[in-house]
């Protein structure tokens, strides 16, 4: 039969029924988690998710009654993975604590790599869960912290509860940080790299706990409206989330008579966010050249950059968090510029890391740089921004441990 006849025969056949794949629900869950992680909960609609799957939104609603139902299921699934990963299997019951700790770390790393494209949802969007659902998520994470803390207590006798909390948080930050970037490293190499970084974190000797950190940067004078708008906007974005803050809210917080006064300085909320992020990114960029020029080798240069980064981040804790959580809300053109600046900054830091540790590939060094930078946010977010157990000196030491595989030499 000719091709034309076959086409004719097919044209006369009854229409085929398009069957839903058996794993459609899983496909929807994966696509939605990736979308929420990349664009934020408020930046994604059911139509967007349906489009990613090439189905109608009506078909999507057959599986999930609302966007929140999808979001909730994925957030709690991801947090439950952490709680599952720290369960000690029967065959390891009674084994040495070090062996159990390694099993738990390996399980957490495997979960993180498998869910890398969607885990940003859990890291930066979980604030949008309803209170009861958020409580369940926290229970999962507390269970994860508790097991790590217990195993650390057994493997490092004499380690204080505060130090166990810091080291457990730092290790979880390292493992989770791979969802913040797209650096390509083979899964086996990635697992080995994260395993090694966690081991050095667990073995780290932290400086003594210092005095509580000061509240933050100096207050902006009321007459500096341009600066005051930036500051008040970031405070509100941090407290409520970018989508829940209006231009009117920002104007009121900055003491302006009306929202129209904001537009004398910025085109809108997105412009304010981009301006704050650009300033933070430029601050990191501006430090690189002078640090390298003044240093006696890559380790000294990187040590200086670590100290400057921590100092700047501690002065603007809220901005540092908002950068990670709300970058998807920056206008596309500005976001591209910011991503390029960040990429160049990470690249320069990675070159210095390879200078100290030539056994690493450039891609592996980039992974560690992202982990070290994210650590500053995670410690402040989970242990409290003014908590003395994660003060400046301790954060600096942990960044050094992650990047150098040890503390910096004197």
ZIBEL-V18674 format. One record per residue. N is the residue number from 1. PSI is psi as a letter, one per 30 degrees, with the letter a starting at -180 (* if undefined). Layout:
N&PSI + N&PSI
//
This chain:
1&k + 2&l + 3&e + 4&e + 5&e + 6&e + 7&e + 8&e + 9&e + 10&e + 11&f + 12&f + 13&l + 14&k + 15&k + 16&k + 17&k + 18&j + 19&k + 20&k + 21&l + 22&e + 23&g + 24&e + 25&e + 26&e + 27&e + 28&e + 29&e + 30&e + 31&e + 32&e + 33&e + 34&e + 35&e + 36&e + 37&e + 38&e + 39&f + 40&l + 41&e + 42&f + 43&g + 44&k + 45&l + 46&e + 47&e + 48&e + 49&e + 50&e + 51&e + 52&f + 53&f + 54&h + 55&l + 56&l + 57&f + 58&e + 59&e + 60&e + 61&f + 62&f + 63&e + 64&k + 65&f + 66&l + 67&e + 68&e + 69&e + 70&e + 71&e + 72&e + 73&e + 74&e + 75&e + 76&e + 77&e + 78&e + 79&e + 80&e + 81&e + 82&e + 83&e + 84&e + 85&f + 86&g + 87&k + 88&k + 89&l + 90&e + 91&f + 92&f + 93&k + 94&f + 95&l + 96&k + 97&e + 98&e + 99&e + 100&e + 101&e + 102&e + 103&e + 104&e + 105&e + 106&e + 107&e + 108&e + 109&e + 110&e + 111&e + 112&e + 113&e + 114&e + 115&g + 116&e + 117&f + 118&f + 119&f + 120&f + 121&e + 122&e + 123&e + 124&f + 125&f + 126&f + 127&f + 128&g + 129&k + 130&l + 131&e + 132&e + 133&e + 134&e + 135&e + 136&e + 137&e + 138&e + 139&e + 140&e + 141&e + 142&e + 143&e + 144&e + 145&e + 146&e + 147&e + 148&e + 149&e + 150&e + 151&e + 152&e + 153&e + 154&e + 155&f + 156&i + 157&k + 158&f + 159&k + 160&l + 161&e + 162&e + 163&e + 164&e + 165&e + 166&e + 167&e + 168&e + 169&e + 170&e + 171&e + 172&e + 173&e + 174&e + 175&e + 176&f + 177&f + 178&f + 179&f + 180&f + 181&l + 182&g + 183&k + 184&j + 185&k + 186&k + 187&e + 188&e + 189&e + 190&e + 191&e + 192&e + 193&e + 194&e + 195&e + 196&e + 197&e + 198&e + 199&e + 200&e + 201&e + 202&f + 203&f + 204&k + 205&j + 206&k + 207&l + 208&l + 209&k + 210&a + 211&l + 212&k + 213&k + 214&l + 215&e + 216&a + 217&l + 218&k + 219&k + 220&k + 221&k + 222&f + 223&f + 224&i + 225&e + 226&e + 227&e + 228&e + 229&e + 230&e + 231&e + 232&e + 233&e + 234&e + 235&e + 236&e + 237&e + 238&e + 239&e + 240&f + 241&k + 242&e + 243&f + 244&g + 245&k + 246&l + 247&e + 248&e + 249&e + 250&e + 251&e + 252&e + 253&e + 254&g + 255&g + 256&k + 257&f + 258&l + 259&f + 260&f + 261&f + 262&e + 263&f + 264&f + 265&e + 266&l + 267&f + 268&a + 269&e + 270&e + 271&e + 272&e + 273&e + 274&e + 275&e + 276&e + 277&e + 278&e + 279&e + 280&e + 281&e + 282&e + 283&e + 284&e + 285&e + 286&f + 287&f + 288&e + 289&e + 290&e + 291&e + 292&e + 293&e + 294&f + 295&l + 296&i + 297&l + 298&e + 299&e + 300&e + 301&e + 302&e + 303&e + 304&e + 305&e + 306&e + 307&e + 308&e + 309&e + 310&e + 311&e + 312&e + 313&e + 314&e + 315&f + 316&h + 317&e + 318&e + 319&e + 320&e + 321&e + 322&e + 323&e + 324&e + 325&f + 326&g + 327&e + 328&f + 329&f + 330&k + 331&k + 332&e + 333&e + 334&e + 335&e + 336&e + 337&e + 338&e + 339&e + 340&e + 341&e + 342&e + 343&e + 344&e + 345&e + 346&e + 347&e + 348&e + 349&e + 350&e + 351&e + 352&e + 353&e + 354&e + 355&e + 356&e + 357&i + 358&f + 359&f + 360&k + 361&l + 362&e + 363&e + 364&e + 365&e + 366&e + 367&e + 368&e + 369&e + 370&e + 371&e + 372&e + 373&e + 374&f + 375&e + 376&e + 377&e + 378&e + 379&e + 380&e + 381&e + 382&f + 383&f + 384&k + 385&f + 386&g + 387&k + 388&f + 389&f + 390&h + 391&a + 392&e + 393&e + 394&e + 395&e + 396&e + 397&e + 398&e + 399&e + 400&e + 401&e + 402&e + 403&e + 404&f + 405&g + 406&l + 407&l + 408&k + 409&l + 410&*
//
